Amino acid sequence: MGRRNRLNPQARRIRKKRNFLMHLMFYICLSAFFFLINVFTYAESDMWWFVFPVLSYGVVVFIHYIFSIGKNHMEHLAIRWEENEQGQKLGIHSLDELDADDDLDLEELREVRYSERRHFDDDFV
């Protein structure tokens, strides 16, 4: 079994983040390099060609972000959105408005979730 498989989830997450940040730094340096080459070789009839490799490589970096860091971040955003929607159903416009004394009762939250269901457990065979 390789060393990579023995890492705990936290160590894997840190390694993925480090690898992405290294990739991002390389992208920034390469983009600056292409820009400088384009600036020094630019003539009036030429175009700004550095945009094409920078944008296409930017798509690759974005995909790397999604698969390394973005899944956890997007999951967090989805959970936060769901909490806000449930809070609005209970008459709370933002979860930030809740104080420590105003914690949602678990039964209230279950009632809201149950009322939002379009099907019930008894509907399934």
C-alpha positions in Angstrom: 0.0 0.0 0.0 1.4 3.4 -1.0 2.0 6.3 1.3 -0.8 8.2 -0.4 -3.4 5.7 0.7 -2.2 5.8 4.3 -2.9 9.5 4.8 -5.9 10.4 6.8 -8.6 12.6 5.2 -7.3 15.8 6.8 -3.8 15.2 5.5 -5.2 14.4 2.0 -7.3 17.6 2.0 -4.2 19.6 3.0 -2.1 18.0 0.3 -4.8 18.7 -2.3 -5.0 22.3 -1.3 -1.2 22.6 -1.4 -1.0 21.0 -4.9 -3.8 23.4 -6.1 -2.0 26.4 -4.7 1.3 25.3 -6.4 -0.7 24.9 -9.7 -2.3 28.4 -9.2 1.1 30.0 -8.6 2.5 28.3 -11.8 -0.5 29.6 -13.7 0.0 33.2 -12.5 3.7 33.1 -13.3 3.1 31.6 -16.8 0.3 34.2 -17.5 2.7 37.0 -16.5 5.4 35.5 -18.8 3.0 35.3 -21.7 1.9 38.9 -21.1 5.4 40.2 -21.0 6.3 38.4 -24.2 3.3 39.8 -25.9 4.1 43.3 -24.6 7.7 43.3 -25.9 6.8 41.7 -29.3 3.7 43.8 -29.9 3.4 45.7 -33.1 0.6 47.9 -34.2 -0.9 45.3 -36.5 -0.6 42.5 -34.0 -3.2 41.4 -31.5 -3.0 40.5 -27.8 -2.5 36.8 -28.3 -1.6 36.1 -24.7 -5.3 36.1 -23.8 -5.9 32.8 -25.5 -3.4 30.6 -23.7 -4.2 32.4 -20.4 -7.9 31.8 -20.7 -7.6 28.2 -21.8 -5.2 27.3 -19.1 -7.4 29.2 -16.6 -10.2 26.7 -17.4 -7.8 23.9 -16.5 -6.9 25.6 -13.2 -10.6 26.1 -12.4 -11.3 22.4 -13.0 -8.4 21.6 -10.7 -10.0 23.9 -8.1 -13.4 22.2 -8.4 -12.0 18.7 -8.0 -9.5 19.5 -5.2 -11.0 22.3 -3.0 -14.3 23.3 -4.6 -16.3 20.2 -3.7 -16.0 20.9 0.0 -16.6 24.6 -0.5 -19.6 24.1 -2.7 -21.0 21.6 -0.2 -20.7 24.2 2.5 -22.4 26.8 0.4 -25.3 24.3 -0.4 -25.8 23.6 3.3 -25.7 27.3 4.2 -28.3 28.0 1.5 -30.5 25.2 2.7 -30.3 26.6 6.3 -31.2 30.1 5.1 -34.2 28.7 3.2 -35.4 26.8 6.2 -34.9 29.9 8.3 -37.0 32.0 5.9 -39.8 29.4 6.2 -39.8 30.0 9.9 -39.9 33.8 9.5 -36.2 34.4 10.0 -34.7 36.3 7.1 -31.1 35.5 7.9 -29.5 32.9 10.2 -27.2 35.7 11.3 -30.2 37.3 13.0 -30.4 34.4 15.4 -29.0 35.0 18.9 -27.8 32.3 21.2 -31.2 32.5 23.0 -33.1 32.1 19.7 -31.9 28.6 18.7 -34.2 26.8 16.5 -36.1 24.0 18.2 -35.4 20.6 16.6 -39.1 19.9 16.4 -39.8 23.1 14.5 -37.1 22.3 12.0 -38.5 18.8 11.5 -42.0 20.2 11.0 -40.7 22.6 8.3 -38.8 19.8 6.6 -41.9 17.5 6.8 -44.2 20.2 5.4 -41.8 20.7 2.4 -41.9 17.0 1.4 -43.7 16.3 -1.8 -43.9 12.6 -0.9 -44.3 10.6 2.3 -42.6 7.4 3.4 -45.9 5.6 3.1 -46.1 6.4 -0.7 -43.3 3.9 -1.4 -43.9 0.2 -1.8 
